[in-house]
Amino acid sequence: MENYRCPLGTAAGQSPKNEEEMELMRRAAWAKQGVLNVAPSDSRLTWPEKEFVKQIAEKLYGQRKECTCE
């Protein structure tokens, strides 16, 4: 089992090394595929925008479980 590798690892590609690379991936996803990846806690959003994002996510995916790790 020591050489076992998850097949999804090769399909997903490399993980971003830092937040700047992650932001570039988000921009590319939006530009090329129309996919929006945004956290409701993003400081660039106003309160109404954060609530709107949260409402859309809950409509599509249901209530989010609260994390007790913070």
N, C-alpha and C positions, 0 to 999 in steps of 0.2 A: 504493500500500500504506500510505500514511501515515494513513489513516482507518480502518484495519483494527482491529476489536475482537473479542475472543473472545466468542462467544455465551454461554459459561458464566459470564462475569463478571456479566451482568445477572440470570441465574438464581440465582446464589449470594447476591446481596445484598451489603451493605457489610461489610467486614472490621471486627472490633472494634478500637477505638482503643488499648485498654490491657488489662492483665490483669484488671482489675475487670469490664470489659465482657465479656471472654471467659468469666469465671466466671458471669456472669448468663446468657450464652447456653447454657452447660453445664447450669445449673439449669433453664432453660426447656425444653431438649431432654429432660431427664429427666422433668420434670413433665408435659409435653404428649405426648411420644412414647415414653417409656420407654427412651430412648437414653442410655447411659452413656459418657461421654468422660473417661477418667482415664489419666494417665501412671503407669507403674509406679514412677517416681521421685518421685511426689507425697509431700511430707513429712508429710502428714496420715495416711498409711497406715503401719501397722506392717509389720515385715519379712514375717510370714506373709501379710498381705494383698497386699503387693507381689508376692510369689511366686505367689499365687493368680491375680492379674490377668495376670501374665506367662504362666502356664500356660494360661489360657483363650485368650489372644491367640494363643499358639503352636498350640493345638489348632485354632482357627478359621482362622488365616491363615498358619501355618508359622513357621519360625525367622526372627528379625529379623536383618538384616545389621548388623554392628557399625559404628558411625560412627567414622572416624579423624580427625574434624575437631576434637575437643576437646583 
